[in-house]
Structure formats: structure tokens, C-alpha cells
Amino acid sequence: MNLALWIAAGLLAAVAVSGGISKTFVPKEKLAAVASGGWTADVSAGFVRTLGVLELLAAVGLILPAALDIAPVLVPVTAVCWVLLMVGAMITHGRRGESAFVVLNLIYLAVAAFIAWGRFGAGPFTG
């Protein structure tokens, strides 16, 4: 179980880094031009950057607290925050009729829920 939770956290952290870098450093206009970034046309550049920074922090929060054994409880807390972020993403994409992205966000949500469930109870880190 511990290995499965580490793999899930690593995969989700990779997703978070990828999304975070693009939202933080790629201009909003370029993001709006790609299929997955159409929603950025409806929000401010500051909002997009804020989401990017939150995703980068999520990547850190999913891995480093456990890897460094400093406040490992932050891993499931971060996973719960990711679940909330994905609910917002699903609502946004759903309103735009982008069902494929809703499904993708649902998958990310499920992975984050698995991490939260596992690290809060079923497979907590062993000291």
C-alpha cells in the first residue's frame, strides 16, 4: 500500500508541476490558444498565475514533507486541497462543455482522494 501511495503521489506531483509551470510562466494569451486552456480567456492573468503557484505548491506538498519526514501530515492535507481544486476545475470545464477535461479532472481527483484516504488512515507513513 505504501508503494502504491508513493507512486500515486509522484504521478500527481508530476501533473501539478506540469500544470503549475505552464500557468505560472506561460502568458495567458498563449494558454487561451490551446484546447485545454480556453478557460483562461474568462479569467484574469493574476488568477491563472495564482492557480499555477498553488499547483507548484501542491507538487511540493505531495512529496517533500514525507520524503524529508518533516510534518508528513501535510501530504494528505495537500491531497484534500487538490481534491477541492479539481472540483473547481470540473465545474469550470463542465460549464464550458469540455467533458473530456471534466473526466481527466475526475481522474486526478480520484488519485488525490486515494492519497488522502491512504495517508490519513490506511497507509500512514511509518516512522
C-alpha positions as CSV (number, residue, x, y, z in Angstrom):
1,M,0.0,0.0,0.0
2,N,2.8,2.4,0.9
3,L,4.4,1.9,-2.6
4,A,1.1,2.5,-4.3
5,L,0.6,5.7,-2.4
6,W,4.1,6.9,-3.2
7,I,3.5,6.2,-6.9
8,A,0.2,8.0,-6.8
9,A,1.7,11.0,-5.1
10,G,4.6,11.1,-7.6
11,L,2.3,10.9,-10.6
12,L,0.0,13.6,-9.2
13,A,3.0,15.8,-8.3
14,A,4.2,15.5,-11.9
15,V,0.8,16.6,-13.1
16,A,0.9,19.5,-10.7
17,V,4.4,20.6,-11.7
18,S,3.4,20.5,-15.4
19,G,0.3,22.5,-14.9
20,G,1.9,24.8,-12.4
21,I,4.8,25.7,-14.6
22,S,2.6,26.5,-17.6
23,K,0.1,28.5,-15.6
24,T,2.8,30.4,-13.8
25,F,5.2,31.2,-16.6
26,V,3.3,31.0,-19.9
27,P,1.4,34.1,-20.9
28,K,-2.4,33.9,-20.5
29,E,-2.9,34.6,-24.2
30,K,-0.8,31.6,-25.2
31,L,-2.7,29.3,-22.8
32,A,-6.0,30.5,-24.1
33,A,-4.9,29.5,-27.7
34,V,-4.6,25.8,-26.8
35,A,-7.6,23.4,-26.3
36,S,-7.1,22.8,-22.6
37,G,-6.5,26.5,-21.9
38,G,-9.6,28.1,-23.3
39,W,-11.0,28.8,-19.8
40,T,-8.1,31.2,-19.2
41,A,-9.8,33.7,-21.6
42,D,-12.6,34.1,-19.0
43,V,-10.3,35.0,-16.0
44,S,-7.6,37.4,-15.1
45,A,-3.9,36.7,-15.7
46,G,-3.4,37.0,-11.9
47,F,-5.9,34.3,-11.3
48,V,-4.2,32.0,-13.7
49,R,-0.8,32.6,-12.1
50,T,-2.3,32.1,-8.7
51,L,-3.6,28.7,-9.7
52,G,-0.1,27.9,-11.2
53,V,1.6,28.8,-7.9
54,L,-0.9,26.7,-6.0
55,E,-0.2,23.7,-8.3
56,L,3.5,24.1,-7.8
57,L,3.0,24.2,-4.0
58,A,0.8,21.1,-4.3
59,A,3.6,19.3,-6.0
60,V,6.0,20.1,-3.2
61,G,3.3,19.3,-0.6
62,L,2.7,15.8,-2.0
63,I,6.3,14.7,-1.9
64,L,8.7,16.7,0.3
65,P,7.0,16.5,3.7
66,A,7.1,12.7,3.6
67,A,10.5,12.5,1.9
68,L,12.1,14.7,4.4
69,D,10.0,13.4,7.3
70,I,9.0,16.9,8.3
71,A,5.3,17.2,9.0
72,P,4.3,14.3,6.8
73,V,0.6,15.0,7.7
74,L,0.9,17.7,5.0
75,V,0.8,15.1,2.3
76,P,-2.9,14.1,2.9
77,V,-3.8,17.7,3.6
78,T,-2.3,18.7,0.3
79,A,-4.2,15.8,-1.4
80,V,-7.5,17.1,0.1
81,C,-6.7,20.6,-1.2
82,W,-6.0,19.0,-4.7
83,V,-9.5,17.4,-4.5
84,L,-11.0,20.8,-3.9
85,L,-9.0,22.3,-6.8
86,M,-10.2,19.5,-9.1
87,V,-13.9,20.1,-8.1
88,G,-13.4,23.7,-9.2
89,A,-11.7,22.6,-12.4
90,M,-14.5,20.2,-13.1
91,I,-17.1,22.9,-12.6
92,T,-15.2,25.3,-14.9
93,H,-14.8,22.7,-17.7
94,G,-18.3,21.5,-17.3
95,R,-19.7,25.0,-17.8
96,R,-17.7,25.2,-21.0
97,G,-19.0,21.9,-22.2
98,E,-15.5,20.3,-22.1
99,S,-16.5,16.9,-21.0
100,A,-13.1,15.3,-21.8
101,F,-11.4,17.6,-19.3
102,V,-14.1,17.0,-16.7
103,V,-13.2,13.3,-16.9
104,L,-9.5,14.0,-16.7
105,N,-10.0,16.2,-13.7
106,L,-12.2,13.4,-12.1
107,I,-9.3,11.0,-12.5
108,Y,-6.9,13.4,-10.8
109,L,-9.5,13.9,-8.1
110,A,-9.7,10.2,-7.6
111,V,-6.0,9.8,-7.3
112,A,-5.8,12.7,-4.8
113,A,-8.7,11.1,-2.8
114,F,-6.8,7.8,-2.7
115,I,-3.7,9.6,-1.4
116,A,-5.7,11.4,1.3
117,W,-7.6,8.3,2.3
118,G,-4.4,6.2,2.4
119,R,-2.2,8.7,4.2
120,F,-4.8,9.8,6.8
121,G,-5.7,6.2,7.7
122,A,-5.0,3.0,5.7
123,G,-1.3,3.6,4.9
124,P,0.1,6.3,7.1
125,F,3.9,6.9,6.9
126,T,5.8,4.8,9.3
127,G,8.4,6.5,11.5
